Amino acid sequence: MADPTRIWTAALIVIGDEILSGRTQDKNVSQIATWLNVQGIRLREVRVVADDSDAIIESVNILRSRNDYLFTTGGIGPTHDDITVDAIAAALGVAVEVHPQARAMLAGYYETRGGLTDARLRMARVPAGASLIENRMSGAPGIRHGNIFIMAGVPHITAGMLDSLTGTLEGGLPVLSATIGCWVAESEIADLLGAAERAHDGCQIGSYPFFREGRTGANFVVRSTDASALDQCVAALSAALEQGGWPVVPDGI
Amino acid sequence: MADPTRIWTAALIVIGDEILSGRTQDKNVSQIATWLNVQGIRLREVRVVADDSDAIIESVNILRSRNDYLFTTGGIGPTHDDITVDAIAAALGVAVEVHPQARAMLAGYYETRGGLTDARLRMARVPAGASLIENRMSGAPGIRHGNIFIMAGVPHITAGMLDSLTGTLEGGLPVLSATIGCWVAESEIADLLGAAERAHDGCQIGSYPFFREGRTGANFVVRSTDASALDQCVAALSAALEQGGWPVVPDGI
C-alpha cells in the first residue's frame, strides 16, 4: 500500500526569452501548479531560463534528480530558437532521434497543410528513448523521457497535454485548501495567525494582504492533506478572528 | 568610460507558496523584467521558491554571485510566513537587526493606525548593513544589501519601489526590440527566420506562434542593443516574408 505521508514533488522549467524579456506574461506556472495539486503532486520549485542550452542543461539535471517529476514548457516548436529537445538530450547524455510515431502524426496533420517540411519534422525529434504525450490541439506531441515531461509553451496546447496525462502519474494525497477573508490589516492579527498554525499540526496558513475599495484586507489560505485537520484549523482561526472583532468572510474576499 | 559591450544581468527570486500552489498569478516577473530592460539590465534567470528558508538561502547564494543584481519579491510582511529577511541574512552570514530609519517610518505610518505593534515592527527588520528602498505605497520599505534588492510581493507596492530605484543602478545599453506579425504558420518560415538571424550579428529573433480568429499566425520579435542593426534585420526579415507571399503586419498582430 502506498505511504499516505509520502510527499510527491515536481519542478517546472519555463524556457523562453519572451518571459524573461517581460514581453509575455507566463500562464503555465499557475496552470501546471493547479493541475499538479489535483494529481497529489506539489510544485516545489520553478525556474525561468533563457533559450540557452547551458542554462537548460544545468536546471534539468539538478531539478530532475531532486524531484519526482520535472516539467518543462516552451522551445519545442519548429524554429531556430526551439532548442529544448537538444538541450534535454544533452543533459541526459542521449542522442536526438526522430520518433517514428511523432513523424507519422505530423505527416498526417500536415498532409492537407502543405506537407511535412524539414522545419516541421523538427517537431518529431525527441531525446532517444522518449515516449510521446498526446496533443489534440495541434500536430506536435509533447515528450516524456523518464520523469521528465516536455510540454508546449503556448498555454492552451499545454492544457491539452496535461489533460492527456491526467490520472497517469503516481501522487500522494492532494493538498486541500480553504480560504477565509477579513477586512483587517494583517499586521493586526499576525500573532493570532501564527498561533493558529502552531496549534494545528499539518496545516499551513498563508496570509495574502490586499487593498481594495479603499480598505485594507487579507485572505488567509489554510492548506493540509488532512480534511479534518483543515476544517478544525479554519474553524479555530475563524473563531479567533470573530472574537477579536473582525468578521470573517467565508471563501475569502 | 563604460564598456558598451558589457552586459549587465539580474536574477529574480519570487518567494511564495501562493505562486507555487497556483492560487496567485505572478505579475512581478514581467513587471521587473520590463523595468530592468529600461535600466540596461537583462533579467537572465528567475526562480520561484516556497516560503522555505533552505530554498531561499540556496537560490540567493548562487544567483547573487553570478549576476550583477539580485531581486527578490515576497515574504517581507508582518506575519509568520514572512521569512525572507531572516533567510537572506542567513545566506549572507549576517545578523538581523531593526533598522532605525525603518522603525521611524513605520512608527509614523502607524501613529494614526493603531500604533507600532511587535508584528508591525517585524517589517523594520533587515539583514545587518542594509539600506532602505523607499515605498510610497505603504509604511514598510524595501531593503537593499549589496547587490540584493528585497522587494514586496504585492505588485503595486513593488512598482513603487522600482520607481524609487529608477536610474540609480548601473547598466549597459538597453535592449531594443521590434515586432512584426504575419498570418503564417511558423513552421512555414522557420528557415527564413534562422537565415535572417544568422545574417544579422547582434540580433536575436524570437518566434511566437498563436491561433486567433480561427487562423494561425506568429509574431517575430527582433532584439538588439544596436538600433541600426535592429532596423536592418527587421527590414530584411520583412522583405523576405513579403517576397514569400506573406504580408507583414508592422508592430505585430
Contacts between the chains, C-beta under 8 A, distances in Angstrom:
chain1	res1	chain2	res2	distance
A	14	B	46	8.0
A	17	B	204	7.1
A	17	B	206	5.5
A	17	B	223	7.7
A	18	B	206	5.7
A	18	B	208	6.0
A	18	B	221	7.1
A	19	B	29	6.7
A	19	B	30	7.7
A	19	B	33	7.7
A	19	B	46	7.7
A	20	B	33	5.9
A	20	B	42	7.6
A	20	B	43	4.8
A	20	B	44	6.9
A	20	B	45	7.5
A	20	B	46	7.0
A	21	B	33	6.0
A	21	B	37	6.8
A	21	B	43	7.5
A	21	B	175	7.4
A	21	B	177	7.2
A	21	B	221	7.8
A	21	B	223	7.1
A	22	B	29	7.6
A	22	B	30	4.5
A	22	B	31	7.4
A	22	B	32	7.7
A	22	B	33	3.2
A	22	B	34	3.6
A	22	B	35	8.0
A	22	B	36	7.9
A	22	B	37	6.5
A	22	B	43	7.4
A	23	B	30	7.9
A	23	B	177	7.5
A	23	B	221	6.4
A	24	B	30	7.5
A	24	B	208	7.1
A	25	B	27	7.5
A	25	B	30	5.1
A	26	B	26	7.2
A	26	B	29	6.6
A	26	B	30	7.8
A	27	B	25	7.5
A	29	B	19	6.7
A	29	B	22	7.6
A	29	B	26	6.6
A	29	B	48	6.7
A	30	B	19	7.6
A	30	B	22	4.5
A	30	B	23	7.9
A	30	B	24	7.5
A	30	B	25	5.1
A	30	B	26	7.8
A	31	B	22	7.4
A	32	B	22	7.7
A	33	B	19	7.7
A	33	B	20	5.9
A	33	B	21	6.0
A	33	B	22	3.2
A	34	B	22	3.6
A	35	B	22	8.0
A	36	B	22	7.9
A	37	B	21	6.8
A	37	B	22	6.5
A	42	B	20	7.6
A	43	B	20	4.8
A	43	B	21	7.5
A	43	B	22	7.4
A	44	B	20	6.9
A	44	B	50	6.5
A	45	B	20	7.5
A	45	B	47	6.8
A	45	B	48	6.7
A	45	B	49	5.8
A	45	B	50	7.4
A	45	B	55	6.8
A	46	B	14	8.0
A	46	B	19	7.7
A	46	B	20	7.0
A	46	B	46	7.8
A	46	B	47	6.8
A	46	B	48	3.8
A	47	B	45	6.8
A	47	B	46	6.8
A	47	B	47	5.2
A	47	B	48	7.7
A	48	B	29	6.7
A	48	B	45	6.7
A	48	B	46	3.8
A	48	B	47	7.7
A	48	B	48	8.0
A	49	B	45	5.8
A	50	B	44	6.5
A	50	B	45	7.4
A	51	B	206	7.7
A	55	B	44	8.0
A	55	B	45	6.8
A	77	B	186	6.2
A	77	B	187	7.6
A	77	B	207	7.0
A	77	B	209	6.5
A	78	B	186	6.1
A	78	B	187	4.0
A	78	B	190	4.7
A	79	B	186	5.4
A	79	B	187	7.9
A	79	B	190	4.6
A	79	B	193	5.5
A	79	B	194	7.1
A	79	B	207	4.3
A	80	B	190	6.8
A	80	B	193	6.0
A	80	B	194	3.7
A	80	B	197	6.2
A	80	B	205	7.6
A	81	B	204	7.7
A	81	B	205	7.2
A	81	B	206	5.7
A	81	B	207	6.2
A	110	B	187	8.0
A	113	B	185	7.3
A	114	B	185	7.9
A	114	B	188	6.7
A	117	B	187	6.7
A	117	B	188	7.5
A	117	B	190	7.9
A	118	B	191	7.6
A	119	B	187	5.0
A	119	B	188	7.6
A	119	B	190	3.4
A	119	B	191	6.1
A	120	B	187	4.5
A	122	B	190	7.4
A	123	B	187	7.5
A	154	B	209	6.7
A	154	B	210	7.1
A	156	B	211	7.9
A	175	B	21	7.4
A	177	B	21	7.2
A	177	B	23	7.5
A	185	B	113	7.3
A	185	B	114	8.0
A	186	B	77	6.2
A	186	B	78	6.1
A	186	B	79	5.5
A	187	B	77	7.6
A	187	B	78	4.0
A	187	B	79	7.9
A	187	B	110	8.0
A	187	B	117	6.6
A	187	B	119	5.0
A	187	B	120	4.4
A	187	B	123	7.5
A	188	B	114	6.7
A	188	B	117	7.5
A	188	B	119	7.6
A	190	B	78	4.7
A	190	B	79	4.6
A	190	B	80	6.8
A	190	B	117	7.9
A	190	B	119	3.4
A	190	B	122	7.4
A	191	B	118	7.6
A	191	B	119	6.1
A	193	B	79	5.5
A	193	B	80	6.0
A	194	B	79	7.1
A	194	B	80	3.7
A	197	B	80	6.2
A	204	B	17	7.1
A	204	B	81	7.7
A	205	B	80	7.7
A	205	B	81	7.2
A	206	B	17	5.5
A	206	B	18	5.7
A	206	B	51	7.7
A	206	B	81	5.7
A	207	B	77	7.1
A	207	B	79	4.3
A	207	B	81	6.2
A	208	B	18	6.0
A	208	B	24	7.1
A	209	B	77	6.5
A	209	B	154	6.8
A	210	B	154	7.2
A	211	B	156	8.0
A	221	B	18	7.1
A	221	B	21	7.8
A	221	B	23	6.4
A	223	B	17	7.8
A	223	B	21	7.1
